[in-house]
Amino acid sequence: MASLERAEMNVDGDEASAQTGFCQGMANDRDTAPRGLRRVVRWAAIALSGTALSSFAGAAFAQEAGLEAGRLLSSTEIMVPTLTIGALAAALLSTIWLVRQKGNIETESRDVRSALSDAQQKISKYEALIAEKNRRIVIWEAGPGRPEFLGQLPVETGAPAQDRDFLAFGRWLSTTSASELERAIETLRSNARSFDMVIETVRNEVLEVQGRVSGGKAFVRFIALNNLRAELAELKIERERLSNSMSLFQSLLDSLEQPVWRRDSNGNLTWVNHAYSDAVEASSPTAAVQESHEFLGTIAREKIRATATTALPFHDRMSTVVRGNRTIFDISDVVGSGGSAGMAVDVSEAEAIREELKRTLKSHAETLDHLATPVAIFDGEQRLQFYNQAFVRLWDFELGFLESRPGNAEMLDRLRSQNKLPEQLNWRNWKESVLSVYRSLDTQSDRWHLPNGQTLQVIATAHPQGGATWVFENLTEQMDLETRYNTLVKVQGETIDHLSEGVAVFGPDGRIRLSNPAFRVLWNVTEEQAKPGTHIRAIEAACAYEYDKPDGWRHFGQMLTNFDDERPSLQGT
């Protein structure tokens, strides 16, 4: 019994010690907890302290009361209140811990919100810097997704503001810049190859473009340049344009068959084309420059150097030896501040053709000069180029006047003033009609009846290269003979018409030429049946009604139309 009492006293002492320790822990937590939490901890400590005091008081009262009082409370009855108080203390402790954690979470939440606010301010600041009007950034994620656009370019650059139109580079960039930029972006996205380039818009504005890859994303920055940077970029573009132009012209000159060269200010060769190296029998243009193979001789080069100036280029015909043959070239050489450039054109063949043409023209002139028909040749400017002796005799011109190479219009005016041309009602219109041959494609022919009684058949033929040839055929004797012949025929006709005998004249082709009325009455044919040009077969058929025997018209027709060299006379009744 005594041992049981001691156990109970030990349990009560332990509980009191636990409660005292818990109260001290709460007091310590109270010092580190927030103000509201401290108040809760303070009231919990007071309550637990009261519980501990009551336990101590109960224990003392039990000792003083003696055995009777000890027998009244069993150990089970003491354990249940103690456990209940412990559970309440544990619940209170958990509540205090949760309140404490809530305070910590609220503090962390305030810190996170503050950091988020700072980050948002920084993002806004960066977006404001990126979104300035002088640059635009295009961002491509890895894969086929749509790009993201940041910022804008100035309106004067001509760059579209809409995202879908901005990537259509061919619409607002120059052709060369658009193709180069598209290739660079394709290489950036596929091979992660960075690039820096300067592009030009269709409005001649200059932009700087930078391509970079970072964090699996492709960034392309378009930057509008201004002031010095823009000037430098424009100079860079101009330099590339000039370089491309020079390269293109050098390629063109290199493809020519004429030798072309360039020299520095000291007269040394700096560049030649393939035709030059072939002419000097060098292995390549580079070898020709390095070994200083000269195309022209020393005297020719000195003449060019002494004659050519910046204001007056050198042009002359020179000869040189090419592959062992003496060849004639037209040399052109220009001088600049950095040196000179020249070109040689082979005119040997043209010179040979020119000499051959001169010999041919001389031969033709000698031939035409011996003709009895007057001939005059005028050039493209309508000035006298050639005339023969018959032309001089026809118009009786002075040689000094002809050697002055007068114009065709001047020559016509001179002939009119000397009363050697036909009189015209409207001289101006007639002269314009005559000179229209120079604008015509067909040969013009006209007959002039001169005041001295001569008749000329004037034939004018235009030249394809300009000019015309005039031929004056004298028809005076021909016209006289024709007139006399027509008069004779008319007299003969009148004589035959008054004969009482029938007369019919047939030509060698068997056609009747003329007949008199007595012939038509004799054979009972009409004038229509015996008209000139009627064949003897038709005359035979018309006269068959009067006489159809074999020794008549049939035999006469055979005699007229045969091919015998001699035709015998035929007589009969």
BAMAR-90336 format. One line per field, with one value per residue (C-alpha): residue in three letters; residue number from 1; z, x, y. Coordinates in Angstrom, 1 decimal, always signed. Example, Ala and Ser with C-alpha at 12.3 -4.5 7.8 and 13.67 -1.06 7.14 Angstrom:
2
type: c(ALA:SER);
seq: c(1:2);
zz: c(+7.8:+7.1);
xx: c(+12.3:+13.7);
yy: c(-4.5:-1.1);
//
This chain:
573
type: c(MET:ALA:SER:LEU:GLU:ARG:ALA:GLU:MET:ASN:VAL:ASP:GLY:ASP:GLU:ALA:SER:ALA:GLN:THR:GLY:PHE:CYS:GLN:GLY:MET:ALA:ASN:ASP:ARG:ASP:THR:ALA:PRO:ARG:GLY:LEU:ARG:ARG:VAL:VAL:ARG:TRP:ALA:ALA:ILE:ALA:LEU:SER:GLY:THR:ALA:LEU:SER:SER:PHE:ALA:GLY:ALA:ALA:PHE:ALA:GLN:GLU:ALA:GLY:LEU:GLU:ALA:GLY:ARG:LEU:LEU:SER:SER:THR:GLU:ILE:MET:VAL:PRO:THR:LEU:THR:ILE:GLY:ALA:LEU:ALA:ALA:ALA:LEU:LEU:SER:THR:ILE:TRP:LEU:VAL:ARG:GLN:LYS:GLY:ASN:ILE:GLU:THR:GLU:SER:ARG:ASP:VAL:ARG:SER:ALA:LEU:SER:ASP:ALA:GLN:GLN:LYS:ILE:SER:LYS:TYR:GLU:ALA:LEU:ILE:ALA:GLU:LYS:ASN:ARG:ARG:ILE:VAL:ILE:TRP:GLU:ALA:GLY:PRO:GLY:ARG:PRO:GLU:PHE:LEU:GLY:GLN:LEU:PRO:VAL:GLU:THR:GLY:ALA:PRO:ALA:GLN:ASP:ARG:ASP:PHE:LEU:ALA:PHE:GLY:ARG:TRP:LEU:SER:THR:THR:SER:ALA:SER:GLU:LEU:GLU:ARG:ALA:ILE:GLU:THR:LEU:ARG:SER:ASN:ALA:ARG:SER:PHE:ASP:MET:VAL:ILE:GLU:THR:VAL:ARG:ASN:GLU:VAL:LEU:GLU:VAL:GLN:GLY:ARG:VAL:SER:GLY:GLY:LYS:ALA:PHE:VAL:ARG:PHE:ILE:ALA:LEU:ASN:ASN:LEU:ARG:ALA:GLU:LEU:ALA:GLU:LEU:LYS:ILE:GLU:ARG:GLU:ARG:LEU:SER:ASN:SER:MET:SER:LEU:PHE:GLN:SER:LEU:LEU:ASP:SER:LEU:GLU:GLN:PRO:VAL:TRP:ARG:ARG:ASP:SER:ASN:GLY:ASN:LEU:THR:TRP:VAL:ASN:HIS:ALA:TYR:SER:ASP:ALA:VAL:GLU:ALA:SER:SER:PRO:THR:ALA:ALA:VAL:GLN:GLU:SER:HIS:GLU:PHE:LEU:GLY:THR:ILE:ALA:ARG:GLU:LYS:ILE:ARG:ALA:THR:ALA:THR:THR:ALA:LEU:PRO:PHE:HIS:ASP:ARG:MET:SER:THR:VAL:VAL:ARG:GLY:ASN:ARG:THR:ILE:PHE:ASP:ILE:SER:ASP:VAL:VAL:GLY:SER:GLY:GLY:SER:ALA:GLY:MET:ALA:VAL:ASP:VAL:SER:GLU:ALA:GLU:ALA:ILE:ARG:GLU:GLU:LEU:LYS:ARG:THR:LEU:LYS:SER:HIS:ALA:GLU:THR:LEU:ASP:HIS:LEU:ALA:THR:PRO:VAL:ALA:ILE:PHE:ASP:GLY:GLU:GLN:ARG:LEU:GLN:PHE:TYR:ASN:GLN:ALA:PHE:VAL:ARG:LEU:TRP:ASP:PHE:GLU:LEU:GLY:PHE:LEU:GLU:SER:ARG:PRO:GLY:ASN:ALA:GLU:MET:LEU:ASP:ARG:LEU:ARG:SER:GLN:ASN:LYS:LEU:PRO:GLU:GLN:LEU:ASN:TRP:ARG:ASN:TRP:LYS:GLU:SER:VAL:LEU:SER:VAL:TYR:ARG:SER:LEU:ASP:THR:GLN:SER:ASP:ARG:TRP:HIS:LEU:PRO:ASN:GLY:GLN:THR:LEU:GLN:VAL:ILE:ALA:THR:ALA:HIS:PRO:GLN:GLY:GLY:ALA:THR:TRP:VAL:PHE:GLU:ASN:LEU:THR:GLU:GLN:MET:ASP:LEU:GLU:THR:ARG:TYR:ASN:THR:LEU:VAL:LYS:VAL:GLN:GLY:GLU:THR:ILE:ASP:HIS:LEU:SER:GLU:GLY:VAL:ALA:VAL:PHE:GLY:PRO:ASP:GLY:ARG:ILE:ARG:LEU:SER:ASN:PRO:ALA:PHE:ARG:VAL:LEU:TRP:ASN:VAL:THR:GLU:GLU:GLN:ALA:LYS:PRO:GLY:THR:HIS:ILE:ARG:ALA:ILE:GLU:ALA:ALA:CYS:ALA:TYR:GLU:TYR:ASP:LYS:PRO:ASP:GLY:TRP:ARG:HIS:PHE:GLY:GLN:MET:LEU:THR:ASN:PHE:ASP:ASP:GLU:ARG:PRO:SER:LEU:GLN:GLY:THR);
seq: c(1:2:3:4:5:6:7:8:9:10:11:12:13:14:15:16:17:18:19:20:21:22:23:24:25:26:27:28:29:30:31:32:33:34:35:36:37:38:39:40:41:42:43:44:45:46:47:48:49:50:51:52:53:54:55:56:57:58:59:60:61:62:63:64:65:66:67:68:69:70:71:72:73:74:75:76:77:78:79:80:81:82:83:84:85:86:87:88:89:90:91:92:93:94:95:96:97:98:99:100:101:102:103:104:105:106:107:108:109:110:111:112:113:114:115:116:117:118:119:120:121:122:123:124:125:126:127:128:129:130:131:132:133:134:135:136:137:138:139:140:141:142:143:144:145:146:147:148:149:150:151:152:153:154:155:156:157:158:159:160:161:162:163:164:165:166:167:168:169:170:171:172:173:174:175:176:177:178:179:180:181:182:183:184:185:186:187:188:189:190:191:192:193:194:195:196:197:198:199:200:201:202:203:204:205:206:207:208:209:210:211:212:213:214:215:216:217:218:219:220:221:222:223:224:225:226:227:228:229:230:231:232:233:234:235:236:237:238:239:240:241:242:243:244:245:246:247:248:249:250:251:252:253:254:255:256:257:258:259:260:261:262:263:264:265:266:267:268:269:270:271:272:273:274:275:276:277:278:279:280:281:282:283:284:285:286:287:288:289:290:291:292:293:294:295:296:297:298:299:300:301:302:303:304:305:306:307:308:309:310:311:312:313:314:315:316:317:318:319:320:321:322:323:324:325:326:327:328:329:330:331:332:333:334:335:336:337:338:339:340:341:342:343:344:345:346:347:348:349:350:351:352:353:354:355:356:357:358:359:360:361:362:363:364:365:366:367:368:369:370:371:372:373:374:375:376:377:378:379:380:381:382:383:384:385:386:387:388:389:390:391:392:393:394:395:396:397:398:399:400:401:402:403:404:405:406:407:408:409:410:411:412:413:414:415:416:417:418:419:420:421:422:423:424:425:426:427:428:429:430:431:432:433:434:435:436:437:438:439:440:441:442:443:444:445:446:447:448:449:450:451:452:453:454:455:456:457:458:459:460:461:462:463:464:465:466:467:468:469:470:471:472:473:474:475:476:477:478:479:480:481:482:483:484:485:486:487:488:489:490:491:492:493:494:495:496:497:498:499:500:501:502:503:504:505:506:507:508:509:510:511:512:513:514:515:516:517:518:519:520:521:522:523:524:525:526:527:528:529:530:531:532:533:534:535:536:537:538:539:540:541:542:543:544:545:546:547:548:549:550:551:552:553:554:555:556:557:558:559:560:561:562:563:564:565:566:567:568:569:570:571:572:573);
zz: c(+0.0:+0.8:-2.5:-4.4:-2.7:-3.6:-7.3:-7.4:-5.9:-8.5:-11.4:-10.0:-9.7:-13.3:-14.6:-12.7:-14.1:-17.7:-17.3:-15.9:-18.8:-21.4:-19.8:-20.0:-23.7:-24.5:-22.8:-24.9:-28.1:-27.0:-27.2:-30.8:-32.0:-33.4:-31.2:-31.6:-31.2:-28.1:-26.5:-27.2:-25.8:-22.6:-21.9:-22.5:-20.1:-17.4:-17.8:-17.7:-14.7:-12.9:-13.8:-12.4:-9.1:-8.6:-9.0:-6.5:-4.1:-4.5:-3.8:-0.6:+0.5:+0.0:+2.2:+4.9:+4.8:+5.5:+4.4:+4.3:+1.7:-0.3:-0.4:-1.9:-5.4:-7.4:-9.9:-12.8:-11.7:-11.5:-15.0:-16.9:-16.0:-16.6:-20.1:-20.9:-19.8:-21.9:-25.0:-24.5:-24.2:-27.4:-29.3:-28.0:-29.0:-32.5:-32.8:-31.7:-34.2:-37.1:-36.2:-36.1:-39.6:-41.0:-39.9:-41.6:-44.8:-44.8:-44.4:-47.3:-49.4:-48.8:-49.9:-53.1:-54.0:-53.5:-55.7:-58.3:-58.4:-58.8:-61.7:-63.4:-63.1:-64.6:-67.5:-68.2:-68.2:-70.7:-72.9:-73.0:-74.1:-76.7:-78.0:-79.1:-82.7:-83.9:-83.8:-84.2:-83.0:-84.5:-82.3:-83.6:-81.2:-82.0:-84.5:-87.1:-84.7:-85.5:-84.7:-82.0:-82.8:-80.5:-81.3:-84.4:-87.1:-88.2:-90.8:-93.2:-93.6:-95.4:-93.1:-92.6:-89.2:-89.5:-88.4:-91.4:-93.8:-92.1:-93.1:-96.8:-97.3:-101.1:-100.8:-98.9:-99.3:-102.4:-104.5:-103.5:-99.8:-99.6:-101.1:-98.9:-95.7:-96.4:-97.0:-93.7:-91.7:-93.1:-92.2:-88.7:-87.9:-89.4:-88.6:-85.7:-87.7:-86.5:-89.0:-89.2:-92.4:-93.7:-95.9:-98.1:-98.4:-101.5:-100.1:-100.1:-96.2:-94.6:-91.8:-89.7:-89.2:-86.5:-86.2:-83.0:-81.3:-77.6:-75.4:-78.4:-79.9:-83.0:-82.6:-85.6:-84.8:-87.3:-86.3:-88.0:-88.3:-88.1:-88.4:-88.6:-88.5:-91.3:-93.3:-92.8:-93.7:-96.9:-97.8:-97.2:-99.5:-102.1:-101.9:-102.4:-105.3:-106.9:-106.3:-107.9:-110.9:-111.4:-111.2:-113.7:-116.1:-115.8:-116.6:-119.6:-120.8:-120.2:-122.6:-125.4:-128.3:-128.3:-126.0:-123.0:-120.3:-117.3:-116.0:-112.7:-112.5:-113.2:-116.4:-115.1:-116.1:-113.3:-115.2:-118.6:-120.2:-121.8:-125.3:-124.2:-122.8:-126.0:-128.1:-126.2:-126.0:-122.1:-120.2:-118.4:-117.7:-114.3:-115.9:-118.5:-115.7:-113.5:-116.4:-118.0:-121.5:-123.6:-126.4:-128.2:-128.9:-127.0:-129.5:-129.6:-125.8:-125.5:-128.1:-126.2:-122.9:-124.5:-126.3:-124.0:-121.3:-118.9:-121.1:-124.5:-124.8:-127.3:-130.6:-133.4:-135.7:-135.0:-136.2:-134.0:-134.4:-133.1:-133.4:-136.0:-138.2:-138.7:-137.6:-137.6:-134.5:-133.6:-130.2:-127.6:-124.3:-121.5:-118.6:-115.0:-111.7:-110.7:-114.1:-117.6:-119.5:-123.1:-125.7:-129.2:-132.0:-134.8:-138.1:-140.4:-142.1:-142.3:-143.7:-146.3:-147.2:-147.4:-149.8:-151.9:-152.0:-153.1:-155.9:-156.9:-156.9:-158.9:-161.4:-161.6:-161.9:-164.8:-166.4:-166.0:-167.2:-170.6:-170.9:-173.4:-170.9:-168.3:-164.7:-161.5:-157.9:-154.8:-151.2:-148.2:-147.7:-151.3:-152.3:-155.6:-155.1:-158.7:-162.3:-165.7:-168.7:-170.5:-167.5:-168.0:-171.7:-171.2:-168.8:-169.6:-166.0:-164.9:-163.3:-160.4:-159.6:-159.8:-157.7:-154.9:-154.5:-154.8:-153.5:-155.7:-155.0:-155.7:-159.0:-160.1:-159.2:-161.3:-164.3:-164.0:-163.9:-167.1:-168.8:-169.2:-167.5:-168.6:-167.6:-164.7:-163.4:-159.8:-159.5:-155.8:-156.0:-159.0:-157.3:-154.1:-156.2:-158.0:-154.7:-153.0:-154.5:-151.4:-149.2:-151.6:-151.8:-155.5:-158.6:-160.1:-163.8:-165.6:-169.1:-169.4:-172.6:-172.5:-174.0:-176.5:-178.0:-176.3:-174.6:-171.6:-169.8:-166.1:-163.9:-160.2:-157.9:-154.1:-152.2:-149.2:-147.2:-148.3:-151.5:-155.1:-158.6:-161.5:-165.1:-167.9:-171.1:-174.2:-176.2:-178.8:-181.7:-180.7:-180.6:-184.0:-185.6:-184.0:-185.3:-188.8:-188.8:-187.6:-190.3:-193.0:-191.8:-191.9:-195.4:-196.6:-195.0:-196.8:-200.1:-199.7:-198.7:-202.0:-204.2:-206.2:-205.7:-202.4:-200.2:-196.9:-195.0:-192.6:-190.1:-189.6:-186.8:-189.3:-188.0:-190.2:-189.8:-192.2:-195.0:-197.3:-198.0:-201.4:-199.7:-197.4:-200.2:-202.4:-199.7:-198.2:-194.7:-192.2:-190.8:-187.4:-188.9:-190.6:-187.8:-187.1:-185.0:-186.3:-187.2:-190.7:-189.6:-188.7:-192.0:-193.8:-192.0:-192.9:-196.5:-196.9:-198.1:-201.1:-201.9:-200.1:-202.4:-201.2:-203.4:-201.8:-198.2:-196.8:-198.9:-198.4:-194.6:-194.6:-196.6:-194.2:-191.0:-191.9:-190.6:-194.0:-194.2:-197.7:-198.7:-202.4:-204.1:-204.9:-207.7:-209.3:-210.1);
xx: c(+0.0:+2.8:+4.5:+1.3:+1.1:+4.7:+4.0:+1.0:+3.1:+5.8:+3.2:+1.8:+5.2:+6.1:+2.9:+3.6:+7.1:+5.8:+3.3:+5.9:+8.2:+5.5:+4.7:+8.3:+8.5:+5.4:+7.0:+10.0:+7.9:+6.0:+9.2:+9.8:+6.1:+4.2:+2.1:-1.2:+0.4:+2.2:-1.2:-2.5:+0.6:+0.4:-3.2:-2.3:+0.6:-1.6:-4.1:-1.5:+0.1:-3.2:-3.5:+0.0:-0.8:-4.0:-2.1:+0.5:-2.3:-4.1:-1.0:-0.4:-3.9:-3.8:-0.7:-2.2:-5.5:-4.0:-4.8:-8.5:-8.3:-5.7:-8.1:-10.8:-8.9:-7.6:-4.7:-7.1:-9.2:-6.0:-4.8:-7.9:-7.9:-4.2:-4.5:-7.4:-5.3:-2.4:-4.6:-5.9:-2.3:-1.3:-4.2:-3.4:+0.3:-0.7:-2.9:-0.1:+2.3:-0.3:-0.7:+3.0:+3.4:+0.6:+2.5:+5.6:+3.7:+2.2:+5.6:+7.0:+3.9:+4.6:+8.2:+7.2:+4.6:+7.3:+9.8:+7.1:+6.2:+9.9:+10.2:+7.1:+8.6:+11.8:+9.9:+8.0:+11.2:+12.8:+9.7:+9.8:+13.4:+12.7:+9.6:+11.3:+10.7:+14.2:+14.3:+12.2:+13.0:+11.6:+11.9:+11.5:+11.0:+12.5:+10.1:+7.6:+5.7:+4.7:+7.4:+7.0:+7.4:+8.7:+9.1:+8.6:+10.7:+10.3:+7.6:+10.1:+11.9:+8.9:+8.8:+5.2:+3.7:+1.6:+3.4:+2.2:+3.5:+6.8:+8.3:+7.4:+10.8:+10.5:+7.8:+9.7:+13.4:+15.5:+15.8:+19.4:+18.9:+15.7:+17.3:+20.5:+18.4:+16.2:+19.2:+20.8:+17.7:+17.3:+20.9:+20.4:+17.3:+18.7:+22.4:+22.5:+24.9:+24.9:+25.1:+25.5:+24.5:+23.3:+20.2:+18.5:+14.8:+12.9:+12.9:+16.7:+16.7:+19.5:+18.9:+21.3:+20.2:+21.7:+20.9:+21.7:+20.7:+20.1:+18.3:+17.0:+15.5:+16.5:+16.6:+16.7:+17.1:+16.3:+17.9:+17.2:+20.5:+20.9:+23.5:+27.1:+26.2:+23.7:+26.3:+28.8:+26.2:+25.3:+29.0:+29.4:+26.4:+27.8:+31.2:+29.6:+27.6:+30.7:+32.6:+29.9:+29.7:+33.5:+33.5:+30.6:+32.4:+35.6:+33.8:+32.3:+35.6:+37.2:+34.7:+35.6:+37.8:+39.6:+42.6:+41.8:+44.3:+44.6:+47.7:+48.5:+49.8:+53.4:+52.3:+52.6:+50.0:+47.6:+44.9:+44.4:+41.8:+42.2:+42.3:+45.4:+47.1:+46.4:+47.8:+51.0:+51.2:+51.1:+49.8:+47.2:+46.2:+47.9:+51.1:+50.9:+50.6:+53.3:+55.8:+54.9:+54.1:+53.5:+51.0:+52.2:+55.8:+57.7:+57.2:+53.5:+53.2:+55.3:+53.0:+49.9:+51.4:+52.4:+49.1:+46.3:+45.0:+42.1:+40.0:+41.1:+41.4:+43.7:+42.3:+44.5:+45.3:+48.5:+50.1:+51.7:+52.8:+50.4:+51.4:+54.0:+51.6:+51.5:+48.0:+46.3:+44.4:+42.2:+43.7:+41.6:+43.2:+41.7:+43.5:+42.2:+43.6:+44.5:+46.0:+44.8:+42.9:+43.0:+41.4:+42.5:+40.1:+41.4:+40.6:+42.9:+40.1:+38.0:+41.0:+41.5:+37.8:+38.0:+41.0:+39.2:+36.1:+38.3:+39.7:+36.3:+34.8:+37.8:+37.2:+33.5:+34.2:+36.6:+33.9:+31.2:+33.4:+33.7:+29.9:+28.0:+25.1:+25.4:+25.6:+25.8:+26.0:+24.9:+25.7:+23.4:+23.6:+22.5:+25.9:+27.6:+30.0:+30.7:+30.0:+31.3:+32.4:+29.0:+27.3:+29.7:+29.0:+25.2:+24.8:+28.0:+29.0:+32.2:+34.7:+35.3:+31.6:+31.4:+34.6:+32.9:+30.5:+27.3:+24.0:+21.3:+18.9:+21.6:+22.4:+18.7:+18.5:+21.6:+20.2:+16.9:+18.6:+20.5:+17.2:+18.3:+15.3:+11.7:+9.4:+7.2:+4.0:+5.0:+8.8:+8.9:+6.5:+8.3:+11.7:+10.4:+8.9:+12.2:+14.2:+11.7:+13.7:+16.0:+13.1:+11.7:+12.4:+11.5:+13.2:+11.7:+11.6:+10.5:+10.9:+12.2:+11.7:+14.5:+14.1:+16.9:+14.8:+16.5:+14.4:+15.9:+14.7:+15.7:+16.1:+16.8:+17.6:+18.0:+20.9:+20.1:+22.9:+21.7:+22.1:+21.0:+22.2:+20.9:+21.0:+20.1:+19.4:+19.2:+16.1:+16.4:+17.6:+15.2:+12.3:+13.3:+13.5:+10.2:+8.5:+9.9:+8.9:+5.3:+5.1:+6.3:+3.8:+1.0:+2.0:+2.2:-1.2:-2.7:-1.2:-2.4:-5.9:-6.3:-5.2:-7.8:-5.9:-6.4:-3.3:-2.6:+0.6:+1.6:+4.4:+6.9:+4.7:+1.8:-0.3:-1.8:-0.3:-2.5:-5.0:-6.8:-10.5:-10.1:-8.7:-11.7:-14.2:-12.3:-12.5:-15.8:-14.4:-15.2:-12.8:-13.1:-12.0:-9.0:-7.9:-4.2:-2.9:-5.3:-3.5:-3.5:-5.3:-8.3:-8.0:-7.9:-11.1:-12.9:-11.9:-12.6:-16.1:-14.7:-11.8:-11.1:-8.8:-5.4:-3.4:-5.2:-5.0:-3.8:-0.7:-0.2:-0.4:+2.1:+4.5:+4.3:+4.6:+7.4:+11.0:+12.8:+15.6:+14.3:+10.7:+10.0:+7.6:+4.2:+2.1:-1.1:-4.6);
yy: c(+0.0:+2.3:+1.5:+2.3:+5.6:+6.4:+5.5:+7.8:+10.6:+10.0:+10.1:+13.3:+14.8:+13.9:+15.4:+18.5:+18.6:+18.1:+20.8:+23.2:+22.4:+22.9:+26.2:+27.2:+26.2:+28.2:+31.1:+30.8:+30.5:+33.6:+35.6:+34.6:+34.6:+37.5:+39.8:+38.0:+34.7:+35.8:+36.7:+33.2:+31.6:+33.8:+32.6:+29.0:+29.2:+30.7:+27.8:+25.1:+26.8:+26.6:+22.9:+22.2:+24.1:+22.3:+19.0:+20.0:+21.1:+17.9:+15.9:+17.8:+17.5:+13.8:+13.5:+15.4:+13.7:+10.3:+6.9:+7.5:+10.2:+8.1:+5.2:+7.4:+8.0:+5.1:+5.2:+4.8:+7.8:+9.9:+8.8:+9.7:+13.4:+13.5:+12.0:+14.4:+17.3:+16.0:+15.6:+19.1:+20.4:+18.5:+20.0:+23.5:+22.9:+21.9:+24.9:+27.1:+25.4:+25.9:+29.5:+30.0:+28.3:+30.5:+33.5:+32.2:+31.4:+34.9:+36.4:+34.3:+35.3:+38.9:+38.4:+36.6:+39.3:+41.9:+40.0:+39.5:+43.2:+44.0:+41.5:+43.0:+46.4:+45.2:+43.5:+46.6:+48.6:+46.1:+46.0:+49.8:+49.7:+47.0:+48.6:+51.8:+53.0:+52.4:+48.6:+45.5:+42.0:+38.8:+35.7:+32.1:+29.3:+25.9:+24.2:+25.4:+27.8:+31.3:+34.0:+36.7:+40.4:+43.1:+46.8:+48.8:+50.5:+54.2:+54.8:+56.4:+53.1:+51.7:+48.6:+47.3:+47.6:+44.4:+41.3:+39.2:+41.7:+42.3:+38.9:+39.5:+41.1:+41.2:+43.9:+46.5:+45.6:+45.8:+42.6:+41.9:+42.7:+40.6:+37.5:+37.8:+38.3:+35.3:+33.1:+34.4:+33.8:+30.3:+29.5:+31.0:+28.8:+25.6:+25.8:+28.4:+30.5:+34.2:+37.0:+40.8:+42.6:+45.9:+46.0:+48.6:+49.3:+50.2:+53.8:+53.8:+53.7:+51.6:+49.1:+47.0:+43.4:+41.1:+37.4:+35.5:+32.2:+32.0:+29.4:+27.5:+30.6:+32.5:+36.3:+38.7:+42.4:+45.1:+48.4:+51.7:+53.5:+57.2:+59.9:+58.5:+54.8:+55.3:+57.1:+54.4:+51.8:+53.7:+53.9:+50.2:+49.5:+51.9:+50.2:+46.7:+48.1:+49.6:+46.4:+44.3:+46.7:+46.6:+42.9:+42.7:+45.1:+43.2:+39.9:+41.6:+43.0:+39.6:+38.0:+40.4:+39.4:+42.8:+43.3:+45.5:+46.7:+49.0:+50.7:+52.5:+56.1:+54.9:+53.2:+49.6:+47.0:+46.2:+44.2:+42.7:+40.5:+37.1:+38.5:+40.6:+37.6:+35.6:+38.4:+38.6:+34.8:+34.7:+31.7:+33.8:+37.4:+37.2:+36.0:+38.8:+41.4:+39.9:+39.4:+42.9:+41.6:+44.7:+44.7:+47.8:+48.9:+51.4:+54.2:+53.6:+53.6:+56.8:+58.5:+57.5:+58.8:+62.1:+62.6:+61.3:+63.6:+63.6:+65.9:+64.4:+60.6:+59.0:+57.6:+56.5:+53.6:+51.7:+48.5:+45.8:+42.2:+39.6:+35.9:+36.8:+38.8:+42.6:+43.7:+47.0:+48.1:+51.1:+52.1:+54.0:+55.1:+57.1:+58.7:+59.2:+60.2:+56.7:+55.6:+54.8:+52.1:+51.2:+49.0:+47.7:+46.8:+44.7:+46.5:+44.6:+42.8:+46.0:+47.8:+45.1:+45.3:+49.1:+48.9:+46.4:+48.6:+51.5:+49.5:+48.3:+51.8:+53.0:+50.3:+51.0:+54.7:+54.0:+51.8:+54.4:+57.1:+55.4:+55.0:+57.3:+57.5:+60.3:+59.0:+60.9:+59.4:+61.3:+60.3:+60.1:+63.9:+64.4:+65.7:+64.8:+61.9:+60.7:+61.8:+60.7:+62.6:+62.1:+63.8:+66.8:+67.0:+66.7:+69.6:+71.5:+72.1:+73.6:+71.2:+73.5:+73.5:+69.7:+69.2:+71.3:+68.4:+70.5:+69.2:+67.7:+70.6:+73.2:+71.5:+71.5:+75.2:+75.9:+74.0:+75.9:+79.3:+78.3:+77.3:+73.7:+72.0:+71.7:+74.6:+73.7:+75.4:+74.8:+74.6:+73.9:+70.9:+69.5:+69.7:+68.0:+65.3:+64.7:+64.7:+62.3:+59.4:+59.7:+58.7:+56.1:+52.4:+52.0:+53.2:+56.4:+57.0:+60.2:+61.7:+65.2:+67.3:+69.9:+73.3:+72.5:+69.8:+66.8:+64.1:+62.4:+59.3:+60.0:+56.9:+57.5:+54.6:+55.0:+53.3:+51.2:+52.9:+56.4:+58.3:+57.7:+57.0:+59.1:+57.9:+60.3:+58.3:+60.5:+59.4:+62.2:+60.0:+57.2:+59.6:+61.0:+57.6:+56.5:+59.7:+59.2:+55.5:+56.3:+59.0:+56.5:+53.9:+56.4:+57.5:+53.9:+53.2:+56.1:+55.0:+51.4:+52.4:+54.3:+51.3:+49.4:+46.1:+44.2:+44.5:+42.7:+42.8:+40.0:+39.9:+37.0:+35.7:+35.1:+38.0:+40.7:+44.1:+46.1:+45.7:+48.0:+48.2:+46.6:+43.4:+43.2:+43.7:+41.1:+38.4:+39.5:+40.0:+42.6:+45.2:+43.4:+40.1:+41.7:+44.0:+44.2:+41.3:+38.7:+35.4:+34.1:+31.0:+33.1:+35.0:+31.6:+30.5:+33.7:+33.5:+29.8:+30.6:+32.4:+29.9:+26.7:+24.9:+23.6:+26.0:+29.0:+30.4:+27.1:+27.0:+30.7:+30.3:+27.5:+29.5:+32.5:+30.5:+28.0:+28.3:+28.4:+30.9:+32.0:+32.4:+32.2:+34.5:+33.1:+34.3:+33.0:+33.7);
//
